Each structure stands twice: as structure tokens, then as C-alpha cells.
Amino acid sequence: MKLRFLNLGLLLATTGIMTPGLAAKPEGLYSETITVTARRDRHDDIRIEDSIPNMADTAGLVARLPGAALVGNGSLSGQVQYRGAYGYRVGTRINGQSFRSGGPNLMDPPMHYAPPTLVETIKVSRGTSSLSFGPSMSAGVDARLKQVEFSESSTLESRFDLTLIGRTADNSHAAGLMGGVASDSLKAYGYYSDEEGSDLDYPDGNIENTFHDRRVYGAGIGFKSGNSSWELELRRQDTGPTGNPPFAMDIDFVETDFARLKYETLLSTTHMTASLGYSDVAHGMNNFDHRQPPASMMRFRENNTAAENLNFALGFVTPFDNGDLEYGLDIEEGEHTARITNPNNAGFMVTQVPDVEQERAGVYLNWRGTLTVGGYEAGVRVDRYSDTSGMAELGPALPMGPRMLANAFNNADRDWDDVAVDLLLRYWRPTDAGTWRFSLARKNRAPTYLERYAWLPTAASAGLADGNNYVGNLELEVETAWILEAGIDLAGGHWWARPTLFFHQVDDYIQGVPYDDTPGTVDSPVEMVSMMNGDTTPLRFDNVDARMYGLDADYGWQLGESWRLEGVLSIVRGERRDISDNLYRISPDRLTLGLVYDRTNWSVRLEGEGLRHQSNVSDTNSEQETSGYGLVNLSASWQATDDIKVSGVIDNLFDREYQQHLAGYNRVMGSDVPVGDRLPGVGRNLYVRFSYHR
Ligand SMILES: [Cu+2]
């Protein structure tokens, strides 16, 4: 990896893209790094609006990048949307580790595990991710938590990092502490983070069930000798009661353990990395503890779920022909279960997810390097998938309908395997005007365990939160996208702009479709059971044809020594190709413009943010349109000493009331937000962060 970026760095340096004085411009042609740290030495390449996490959910930080947006399902349940793809289509790692979320409705999406108190950097690919990252249809996101790094010195030195956060909109506080020792051969560290917040305010009152509670703690140790190093990290996350207003239930707990062992070495000129990762999620949610419960005791529901993941990766980077050859393999094995019960009825039990096992084994080969003019990258990745499911089980209180569905499921062939081939070709070329970038990729996504094995119609859908019940489809095929991206990184004397045009043609796009030819007429066992579960028009996951296309950019203009303008533009359309409809929950067009006053030790930023109305909505998913709105945000940052940084933000300065198109519809009774209304955006919010790093 290091070698690869060195090449790119040299290329950028020789083309003058890294013009001094344009500190606001991020590095990298094919990746963005959001840095959240107090350290002055990392201050150079940060755009300040990126570095201030003003909400508990760090998916919101990624959402500020060109092409990105936040799909909100609760205070700690946000998903990253990138160029119209979200959920499992955006590959995400924490500290380089891929893992499996435990919630069938993604109450714990990947960024749930990256609290703002502990995050140090979030690296996001610009455009589709590299093949060595693993399967990901859209961007690849890697969030790194704070830890100590090996030092240059042979004596142990101590380090620590303290972050304190307060926020007025939900009266929340957060504190994170990381401390440890390091030398050139040993490092050891531990960390703890605690966050708690109550319901968020909006101009008309409280948004019920937007409270949150999360603790993370862990420890790591590393040894280094010559060119080899070993690292072991253990981490526990303990999420307490946290609301999910667009869902039928709230998080009661998420208890997740992570373990990762990594070995790196240099074999002659080849850099080798081997890693073994394990994650284990135990998650409980219900519809009665943390929100106004259903009127009937018989409608109380609790869902206990688990997800386990074991993965192994072996990767090599060898200098080859004026570039680097990357090759390796990665294997993973996952298990999911979910069991719905009613605490008022011992006979009520149903395995919504019946012991699903999913395996994947992948190999990849990729070359990236420079040519006489520009450079290119070409790679191939092959993944073999193999899934199976156990038998659906029910307690005696379950009626005939679900029994029939369970029988049919248990008698069906539930084994599936397939092979997917990913391809990536990139070409970039510096010219007098700027550096051109082109990518052509073929990316695949295997169906999730719910898309294939959800035999019981429920609202669980990896967080679609459209009010529909969904059933799985044992016949689903792998989703395949052809991705074309073209952009240029322009840098004039006092300005810069980095626009990208993209087009994704997705074959076998997995999407809910009407269950049968007579939607609304309850004439099948699935529709009968779905009606009992509150939806007479359930959807069935199926392969359809889709396309996404659009334009995104960031840009800036240095007005004077200390003044600059900068902003981001994101435009994306998502459409079905087989019928006339839009894709569901696609981000509205977004434009920001910030005026920044930047001094050596402090900066202030006044930002206008405009979101266009969204009328390109999905009929299939009964999606409601939203109006456009504009917000004004003010932020400031002060590097008090080399070690201390204080940041503050006032979001939504004029306390404007608005609806976020990607926030889902309220399902909590007794809230100031009517049931069925789209969830409003947060009102005026003062955020303050203090960080100390030594
Ligand atoms: Cu859940």
C-alpha cells in the first residue's frame, strides 16, 4: 500500500497538483481521507468541515464528501450512501477489518462501530473501490480508530489522546480516552469511550426515540523486529438503549466483540500482510421498552439476533515494471440468526433468520503503476460464494399461516453457490489543465442473508424503512454493476475543482417488487401472513435492472491569503431500466458553499447548504416526495497549543424546520412528529469538542 501511494504521490508532485498554499485540497486521485485529530502535524491536508463530527453518527462525516449522503435510521444507525448505493453495497471496514452487522434491519451498520471520540481517520475511495479492498459495489470505507504507532526510539514513550464532546440538540456528552506506550519494537495501548444523549430537538419539539447510549473499550499490542511486525487488537462495543424512529423496534442492546491479529513482513522486495479477524454480535431489540408499546399485549415483540464472522486475508505487494503488483486471497465465513418472541406469550417464538451460513473465498490480482504519460491500474478479482440456511422453527402459539410458510421453506432447496468476477481498469493522465481520471469497473454484490432467506414477511430489509414487509427469494442471482467514471482534478492559480461524471449500469439489481401479479388482493399464504404483520402489499426481493448516474465535485477559490471559498456538489439519479420508476431513497441534489477565514492557529467557516426537492421517488416503495431547503452552518476551530484543539459548530443557525429525504418516516407513537411523517432534521445545534493529544 505504502509503495503504491508513494508512486501516486510522486506523480502528483511532478504535475504540480500539490501546489503549496492550497491546503484545503485533499490528496489522492482515488481516495479521500477524513482526519479527526488534535495533532498539528496532521493539520495540513484537512478541510475543517470534514474534521468536526457534529453528530454521534460518524456516517454523517462521510456524507459530506462529494457523491456521499447519510441514510438515517436512528442516532447510531446511519448508513453511508455513495453515488446512489447504500447498505451492503458500500463495503466498510473498521481498522482494516471487515465484519458482519448483527441487525437484520442494519440497526448496527458498519459505522455504528466508529464512535467520534475514537475515530482518527476515515478513508473513502473516490469512486468504486480497489479490488484488493474486497467485494464492494460502490465506494470502500475504512475507518481507523486511535491507537499508538511504533516510534523511532528504542525507549518506551507514553502517548495519550483525550476527546470530550458536548452537543445541545440532544443534551449529549461523549468522552474518549486512548493511552499507551510505544517504542520502535513494542507498542501497547488501551481505550475507552462513553457516549450518551437524549432525544434530538427540532423547531416543533422533540424527535422521540432519537436517544443513544454507547460504550467502546479495547486494547492492543504490537511487536516489531526488523521488517516484520505482529499486532493484536481486542475491542468490545456495548450499545445500550438507542432509538430507531423509522423502525418498528428500538435497539435494546448491541454487544459486539472484535478480535484481529495481523502480521506484516518484507520478503526481499515483497510486502506481505496476513490477518485473521473475528467478530461476534449479540443484539436485542423490541417494540415496548423504549417507546409507547402496542395497545395489545399480544403485539409485544422482541427480536434477539446474532452475527458471527471469521475472516482470513493474505496480501502481497511486489514492485513490478514501474509499478506495484498486488495479489492475494481473502476468505470469510459468516453466520446469522434472529429469533422473534413475545414476553407476554411463552408459546410465541419464530426464527426469522434460521441459522444462515454464508461463505466467500476470493482471489485478486492487480497492477498499478506509471507510464511515460500518466498511469494505469488493471485488476481482476474472483469470488466464490456459498450460502445455506437451517430450518425455520416456530412456537405453538404461531397460527397456520406462518406454519405453512415455514414448511414450504424447510422443504425447499436452500443451498446456493455462485462465482462472481470483478474487473477494474483505471487510467489517469496529467495535462496542463489538470489530471484526468477514468475508471471502468465490473463489480458484483451477492444477495444478503435476508434477501435470500427471509421466509417470513417482516419489515426487516437492511434498513429500507419504507413501511413494506419483505420476503426473500431463494432464486436470487448476484447483482452486477458496470461502472464508468470520468473526472478531472483541475488546479488553476487560485482555484481548484474536481468534478466526476459517473454511470452505473446494474444488471440483476436486487430490489423489492410486488409479491405477485395481484398486489392488494390477499390471495396467497405470504400475503395473508403479511397482512397479520400489518402490510397487505408485501414486496419480494427480486433481480431487476437499474441504472445510477450523476455528477459530483468539490471546488474552491483562494480569495486572499486567509480567505477562501469552498464547497461540494452532489447530483445522482437512480432509475429502473425494466419499468418506469425511480430507485428508492436516492439522495436529493446537494450544493454547499463555505466562506473560510483561515489563520495559522484558528479558522472560522460560514457555510450555506442547499438541498433540492426530491421528486424522483420510487412508486414501488411508496416513497414520498420532499421539499428542498437551505441551511446555514457556522464552525470554528482553534489549535490552542501543539496538543490541544478546540472546535465548535452551530448547525442550522436559523433553526429552520425541514425534512431530510433520507431519514425515513416516524413509527413512534406519542412523538411531536406525527406517525407516518418523514422525520425532520435537527434544529439549531451547538456542538463543542475539546481534544488533547500527546
Ligand atoms: Cu435490531
Residues whose N, C-alpha, C, O or C-beta is under 5 A from the ligand:
A	BS01	CU	G103 M107 M285
